[in-house]
Amino acid sequence: MLLLLWYLIPTLFATLASGVEPSSTSNFRSGLGQALLEKGVITSDYLHELLVGLNRQDQDICSCSLACNTLASIFGPSSVDLPGSASYEASRSSFWSLQQSQDTYPRCFVRPADAEDVSVAILLSRVTECPFVAKGGGHAAFRGGSNSDGGITIDFAQMKHVDISPDGKSVAIGPGNTWLDVYTALEKVNLTMAGGRTANVGVGGLALGGGISFFSGEHGWTCDNMLSYEIVLGSGEILTVDSNTHPDLFWALKGGGSNFGLVTQFVASTLPHEQMWGGFLGWEMHSAKPALIDAMLNYAEKGSVQDPHAALIVSFAYAQPYKMWISSIIVGHTDLPPPGEHHPPVFDDFFRVENMLQDTTRITSHSNLTVEIAIVNASGRRQSLWDLTTYVDKQLVLDILTIFQEESAPILNLTGFCPSISFQIITVPQLREMDRHGGNALGISGGTDPLLLITPSPFWQLRSDDAQVLTSTSNIMSRVRELARERGLDHPFLYMNYASQFQDPLTSYGGKNKARLEEIAGRYDPQRVFQELNPGYFKFQGAPVQWAGGES
């Protein structure tokens, strides 16, 4: 809780520079410290000691240590985890990928309770110049994506409210929720929303990067269903943002990622929901591949247009324990099959594919289907996601699979290695629905041709194998991109939520949209806090990591 030291008055602040070497940095820090004083979270004496410590030239003075110790004093030890404690190790192990849980060491975790606490954490980060990164669900695949390496990780674990409006038409969601948290709460009153498809993915990262949903054919992506945001800016100011209030920032938050502030509440439209249909289908890869690709292309060109209730992910992978290439698809339908039918007609082509080895499709809840997907995408492994987009073409898909197998073959025996590649159709109904509520920043809305989203997503076990796996995946991406360009089938769009640390999704939105995003960021973050002090995830300067032949 905040220390309500209301006896402090601004005139005391003039004495704080005593003993501190005068400089522009000191003045800058003092100005930020004034904001902390006005919030009543520290005393003038404490701030004076902090500023003196920060301006010493001793090499053993660590600004992030000072920041974290101050956060612990303000919020209490139950809300701040420092190295060496059991709670710190528990927090560090709570990420999806081993790159974030094993390889990344923040100076502390802080768990704010509300937007005011987040404001304090940001201001203190700025005073100390200690970098910070925000964690929602912790599902980013690469090091530093949502866990700070040496700085402050702002963990939203205490901000997990799910408040349904009295009329049931909207829901206010805290950034610490996973999609399972949201769906479980909504389903109690027969509602759901156009959110993520994997139970343990966090709300914030998915929504700010776009967000593909089972409901996207009818209602657009997750970002298209947002009604308002509460956001903490780099200045510490807390804003409510919607289409009428700060409409520029409202647009930018729909796909622009973490470049403007930390969102502390999402308000989204709800949908009526009782049950849906879906599950997994599986085959041995080589025998099923031609028929599956035909079915996927027919779905792209006709099925998804005729039936926007449908959703589809087609994947191919190597099952190392069985030394077998497999095909697996996730099918979903937000309506129920016709009475007496096993499945919706839009998926007839897939059920005609012979020698099916797996069929888990059934009538179930939205939340249950996302749990099934989460089991397949388990945590505790080294993970990588990459993506690119092309236009839909049968021969291109066949050639992509050949490239995928060629580049994977030399390393199939790496410990715990599973090469996987998925194909998703960004359907014409999805593109059309992206124009709702003022449109989004992704740069693809209103398109008249379906797009093919291609996502290699290998996982493996050993850090020593990083270079081989990442080089293999990079080779796949380079070869596929060049092939698509040669055939006039390439498309610039990169989906932020699947992009690797070596990719630049914001530039893929197009020059006009990126320039508009940068202009808006400059308006709301003139000190460039979220470009320079908040390194997590994707920023305007390009890919987070420059490719160096296997660097992770």
Sequence and secondary structure as in RCSB ss.txt:
>XXXX:A:sequence
MLLLLWYLIPTLFATLASGVEPSSTSNFRSGLGQALLEKGVITSDYLHELLVGLNRQDQDICSCSLACNTLASIF
GPSSVDLPGSASYEASRSSFWSLQQSQDTYPRCFVRPADAEDVSVAILLSRVTECPFVAKGGGHAAFRGGSNSDG
GITIDFAQMKHVDISPDGKSVAIGPGNTWLDVYTALEKVNLTMAGGRTANVGVGGLALGGGISFFSGEHGWTCDN
MLSYEIVLGSGEILTVDSNTHPDLFWALKGGGSNFGLVTQFVASTLPHEQMWGGFLGWEMHSAKPALIDAMLNYA
EKGSVQDPHAALIVSFAYAQPYKMWISSIIVGHTDLPPPGEHHPPVFDDFFRVENMLQDTTRITSHSNLTVEIAI
VNASGRRQSLWDLTTYVDKQLVLDILTIFQEESAPILNLTGFCPSISFQIITVPQLREMDRHGGNALGISGGTDP
LLLITPSPFWQLRSDDAQVLTSTSNIMSRVRELARERGLDHPFLYMNYASQFQDPLTSYGGKNKARLEEIAGRYD
PQRVFQELNPGYFKFQGAPVQWAGGES
>XXXX:A:secstr
     TT  GGGGGGTTTTS   HHHHHHHHHHHHHHHHTSS HHHHHHHHHHHH   TT  HHHHHHHHHHHHH
 GGGEE TTSHHHHHHHTTSSBHHHHTS   SEEE  SSHHHHHHHHHHHHHHT  EEEESS    STTSSS SS
SEEEEGGG   EEE TTSSEEEE TT BHHHHHHHHHTTTEE S  SSTTSBHHHHHHH    TTHHHH  GGGG
EEEEEEE TTS EEEEESSSSHHHHHHTTT  SSS EEEEEEEE EE S EEEEEEEEEHHHHHHHHHHHHHHII
IIIHHH TTEEEEEEEEEEGGGTEEEEEEEEEESS   TT SS GGGHHHHTSSS  EE  EEE HHHHHHHHHH
HT SSBEE    EEEE  HHHHHHHHHHHHHHHGGGTTSTT B EEEEEEE HHHHHHTTGGG  SSS TT SS 
EEEEEE  EES GGGHHHHHHHHHHHHHHHHHHHHHTT EE    GGG  TT  HHHHT HHHHHHHHHHHHHH 
TT HHHHT  SS BTTB SS   SS  
